[in-house]
Amino acid sequence: MRISFFGAAREVTGSCYFVETSGTRILVDCGAFQGSAFVEARNFQPFGFDPKTIDAVFITHAHLDHVGRLPKLIKDGFKGKIYLTPPTADLTKIVLEDAFHIMRDEHRRQYRPMLYESQDIQDTLTRFKALDYDRVMKLGNLSINLEDAGHIFGSAFIRISEQGNGTAVFSGDVGNQHVPILRETVALPETDVLITESTYGNRVHEDESTRETKLRDMVIKTIRQKGALVIPAFAIERTQQLLYELHDLMEKKFIPSVPVYLDSPMAIQTADVIERYPQYYDEDATAHVLKGENFMDFSSLKLCRTRDESKLINEAPKPKIIIAGAGMMNGGRIQHHLLRYLGDPASTVLIIGYQAKHTLGHQLYEGKKMVEVLGERINVKATILSIGAYSAHADQTKLVNWVLNATHKPSHIYCTHGEEGAAIALATRMTQKTNIPADVPRFGDTITL
């Protein structure tokens, strides 16, 4: 078995792994490169393989940096099936259609080139083939199965075994600890090689038990200051987690009932998908469902599906909470709210997820006091805060423990899907703590089992 790294090598986005045996050629993920215009231009470059020769694609989860180039793969000649869990199939449809609308708008306004057309998305969706957890699929001389990664709803890590020639596990993105709605990451199974993400490979999140307390304190502060709490939304999973916890805080009277505006059609669609698959919930979420509760809907929540509904948020009195996409603040409705509230000392912007380099979110996270939003330069007077425990990614400690707790440990580890410093830090820590050799591959590198 030969594995080549054609994305997410010493960088966070563009996940794409090419697996080749004597009779079978498959991909694990086919994601988009995200960040600056320079980074995103790489999406237009040829793949490092011929799409016409690929037998199948296996998808870990629905984030754009793992599925965003699927329509281009189809456009360039891929004819096989795309295997993914049922929730991931539904969520990927939402993600791809949203990305296409953004791409089309940028094409119309800024004459940016189109990576693919709408028909390519429709062709992609027809290739989807559901593969649920714990089902072993045979493809040529390979056995492939998906296990719950606990990252976002329906996410999986993928185990690929070639008879007589070894086994590899592709982590996809591994989830954080004790996330509402989601089940915990399944234990690492027996494998020769582990290809693991390293997004937070050089960091340790604050204790997740403090997450709800910090959120409560921010809401109370916003109410006292009569400001706006603006939360850039990662539409899949993080937003639903926030709604879950805001609902819980209000229900327990830990915070007053305050208007919450969900200004993200994509997040609203995602909530609808999550409601369709209660069999994937953790025990607490299941208990809510059994009591007849909708834990992502409450009286002070206002859903803003249309642009006109989004504009009405401006007229709503403060205090208020605004959750709007996109999570890294490099596009979407969040920019209009930042334009209005970044200069307001009474308001707070809460960062709850990874901010890639060259994005507006990264600038604010790094403490930049002058930023450009929608062509306007703004003095940042609002409070900028972050809660690492809201990250959907495992930190260094969990990733190391995932390996340490495995019954049969891998013989080699490769750290991908992280900035170079984070990936190297995780590889170093893995070797120190597990005594397993760990490396950080570069784009185009190939390993052989």
N, C-alpha and C positions, 0 to 999 in steps of 0.2 A: 504494500500500500504506500503510495506517494501522496504527500499533502503539500500543496503550494499555497502561499499566502498572497492573495491579490486584493487586500484591503485590510484596514484596521491593524496595520503593522507599524508600531511606534506612533500610532495616532488613534483617535477614538472612533472615527466614523468609517463607513465604507466596508463593513464586514463582508468578506467573501473568501471562502476556502474551497480550493479545487482538490478533490480526492480522486485518485486514479489507481485502478488495479489493472490486471492483465486483460480483463474483459468488461470493465465498468468504469464510467466517468460520471461523477456527481458533484454538485455544489452544496455546501452548507452556507446558507444565506447569500443574498445578492443585494447589499445595501448601498445607499447613496452616501457620497462624501458631502459633509455639511460644514459650514463655517463661513469663511470669507468667499468673495467671488472667485478668487484664485483657486481655493480648495474645491469649490463646487464645479469649476471648469473641468476637473478631472473626471466627472461623470460622463463626459463626452468622449473620452479616450477609449480606444478599443480594449476589450477584455484581454486578459493574458492567456486566453484559450479560445478555441472556436466554439461559440454557442451551439452550432449545429451538431456538434459531437457529444454534447452533454445528455446523459440518459435521464436524469432527474435532479430536482432541487429539493432540499430539505430546509425548512425555515424554523428558526428558534423562536422568534416572536415578531410582533407587528410594528416595532419602531422603524422609522424611515431609514435609519442607518443600517438596517438589516434586510429591508424589503424594497428600498427605493429604486433600484435598478432592474427589478423584475420585468417591467414593460420594455425596457431597452433590450434585455436578454431575449425577449420574445421577438422584438423588432429585428434583432440581429440574427434570428434563425433558430432559436431553441424550440424544439417540438415536443418535449417530454412533459411529465406531470410535475406538479409542485405539491409536496407533502407538508402538512402543517396541522396543528390541532384545530378542532372546529371553532373555538372562540378566536383563534389567531386568524383564521380565514375571514371571519366577519370583520374583525378589526383591521386587517390588511386592506380590505376593500375601502373602508373609510379613509385610511391613511393615504392610499394611492390616489383616490379621487380628490382629497383635499390638496395634496401636493400638486396635482395636475392643475387645479384651479389657480393656485398661487403662481405656478409656472406660466400659465396662459396669461394671467394679469400682468406679469412682468414682461412677457413678450409684447403685449399690446402697449404697455406704458414706456418700456425702456428698450424695446426691440431685442431683448435677450433671445437666444435661440431656444427652440423646443427640443427637449431630449427625446420625446416620444409623443404620439398622438393619443387621443381618447380611445380609439379603436384598439390600441395596443394594451390599454388597461382592461378592456372588455375581453380581449383574447387571453390575458393573464388570468382573469377570474375563472375562465372556462377550464384552465389547467389545474385548478385546485383539487386536491384529493385529501380528504380528512384522514388523519392518522392520530389516534388518541394516545394518551399515556399508556404505558405498559403493554403496548401491542408491538410484537416483533414483525418487521416486514423483511421479506427476502427480495433482493434485487441482484441478479447475477450471482456472484460469489460473496455478496455482502449480506449481513444481517444488521438491521437498523432499528433502533427504538428511541422513543422520546420519553423523557422523565420531567416532572414538574420542577422548574428552576426557581419558582417563587418570585420572579422579577416583576412581570406585569401579568395581567389576566391571560391565561392560556399559554404563558411562556414555557419553554422547554430547553433542556440541554439534550444533546444528541449523542448517542453511543453507536459507533460504527465498527463492526467486527468483520474481518476477512478470514475465512476459514483457513487456519494454519499459518496465517501471516500477521496476526496481531490485532489489537483493538485501540481505537482512539475515541476519546470523549471531547466534544466541543461544548464548552460551557454556555455559549450564547452569553447573555448577561445574567449573572447570579443575583438573586434578590437580597434585600436588606432583611434585618431581623424583625420578627413580630409586626408585620404589616397588616393593617385591617383588611378584611375580605380575602386576602391571599393565604394559601397554605404555605408552610415552610418548605425550603429547598430540600428535595430528596437527597439522601446520602449519596456520596460519590461511589458509583459501582466499580467493579474491577475493570482496570484498563491498563494498557501499556504506556500510553501517552495521553496527557491532559493538555488541551489547548484552552487556556482560561483567560477570561477578560481581566483587565487590570485598571479599570476606570479610576477607582479609588485605591489603587495599589500602594500609594504612599500616604494614605490617611486612615485615621480611625474616627468613625462617627461618634458624636456624643451619644450617651445612653438613650435608647429609644423611649425609656420610661419618662424622660423629660419633655418629649415632643409635644404632648397635649398641654402640659403646663405652660410651655413657652408660647404656644398658640393662644392659650387663654389670656396670658399676660399682654400679648400684642393686641388682642381684640379689646381688652379693657382699656389699654392705653389709648387706642384709636378713638374709642367712645368718649373718654375723658377730654381728649384734645379736639373732639369734633372734626376728625380728619377722615381720610379714606385709607383703608388697608388694601393695597393693590398687590395681588399675587399672580405673577406670571404662571400660566397653567400649562403643565405637561398634560395634554388632553387625555392620554391613556394612562389610567391607574392613579397617578398622583392626585389629580383633581377629584376623583371619586373617593380617595382616601381622606382628602380635606373635608369634603362634604360629610362623610361618615363621622369625622371627629367634631366638626362644627355642630352637627345635629346632636351628637352625644353631649357636648358641652351645654347646649341650650336646654336639652331635655332634662339634664341634671341641675339646671339653674346655676351653673358655674359662670356663665356669661349671660347678659341680657339678650333677648331676641333682637337682633339687628339685621337690617336688610342685607342679603347676600345675593349678588348679581353674578350669575354664571354666564359670561359673555364669550361662549365658545361652542358653536354648533357641533364641532367635532367631539368635544367632551360630552355634550348632551347625547349624541349618537352612541358614544362609547358606553354611557350609563345604560342605554337601552339594550346594548349587547350583553352587558354584565347581568342585567336582570333576566336574560333569556337562558342563562347557564348556572342556575343555583347549585348544581351538582359539583361545581368547581370551588365553592365557597369554603372558607375555614369554619371552625366550629361556632365562633361568635356570630359571624354573619348568618350562618345557617339558623341559629337560634332566633335571630330577628325575623327571618323569613317565616319560620314556623309559628311565630306569634302574629303573623300577618302584617308586619311592619315593612315599610319601604325605607331603608336606612339612607337612601340618597335623595330623599324628598322630604321637605319640611316647610312649615307655613311661611317662613321669612325668605325662602329661596325663590328667586326670580330667574326664570330661564329666558335668555335672550338669543333667539334663533336668527332673527333678521337684523339687518343693519339699522333699520329704524328703531327697533327695540334696543339696540346697542347705544344709539345716540341719546335715547331717553335717560340713560344712566347719568349723563352729564347734568340733567335737571333735577335728579333726585337729591334730596338734602343729605348732608353728612350728619352723623357718622354712617359709614357704609363699608361693606367689603366687596371688592371687585375681583373676580377670578377670570382671567382672560388669556387666550393664547396669543403668542407662542411662548413656550417655556424659557427659551434662551433670549427672548425679546428681540430677535432679529427679523421679525415680521409679525403680521396678524393684528388683531384688534388691540392687543396690549399696548402697542405703540401709541395709539390715540389717548389711552388713559395715562401713560407715562408723560406724554406731552402736557397733559393737564395737571398732573399731581407731583411730578419730580421736583418742581419748584416750590412746593407747599411744605413748610416746616412742620405742619400738624399731621402730615400724612406719612405712611410707612410703606416701603416696598419690601415684600418678603420673598426671598429667593429660596426655593425648595428643591432644586435639582442641579445637575451638572451644567456648567456654563462653558461651552467650548471657546477656545481662543478666537479672537477677532469678532466675537459677538458683542452686542450691546450689554447683554447680561454679564459677560465677563468683565467688561469695563466697570460696571456698577459694583460687581462683587469685589474687584480690586481697589475700589474706593475712589475712582476718578470723579472729580468734582465738576467737570464740564463735559457734557456728552452731546452728540447730535442725534435727534429723533425726527424722522420724517423731514429732513432737510433743515431743521431748526436747531440752533445751539441753545442748550439749557444749563443754567447753574443748578446743580443738584443740592437742594435744601431739605428734601425729604429724608427721613431715616432709612438707611438700607441695612436690612438684617437678613440672616440666613439661618436655616435649621437643617444641619446635615443629616439629622435622623429621619428627615422626610425623603432622603435619596432612595431611589428604587434600586440602587446598586449596593452590593456587598462591599464592606470596607476591607482593609488589609487583614484584620483579625479574622473576619468570617471566612475569607478566601483561604487563608492558611489553615484554619481549623477544619474547613471542608475536606482538605487533603489529610490532615492529621487524624481525623476521625474515620477515614475510610478503612474498611476491613482489609482490603488488598490495595496497597498504594501503587501509583504509577511509577514507572522507571524513569520517566522524563517529563518535564513540564515546560510548556511554551506560553509565555505571557504576551497577549495581544490586546487589542481594543483598549488601549490606554496611551496617553501622551508618553513620550519616551522616558521621561523621568519617573513617572508612576509605574510604568512597566518594568523598568530596571530595578526600582525599589522593591517591587513585589517579587521579582525573580531572586533578588539577593536574599530577601526575607524567607522565601520558600526554601532555598537551599540551606540557610542557617537553621531553620526550625524543623525541616523534614528530612534533611540529608539527601534530598533528591535533586539531581542536576536540573537547573532551570535556565532557560535562555529566552532572549527577546528577538524574534525573527524580524527581518527587514522585508519590505515589499518585494515580492518575486522569489523569495527564498523557498526552497523545497526540502522537505525531510522525508526519509524513507524508513518505514517500519520493517 
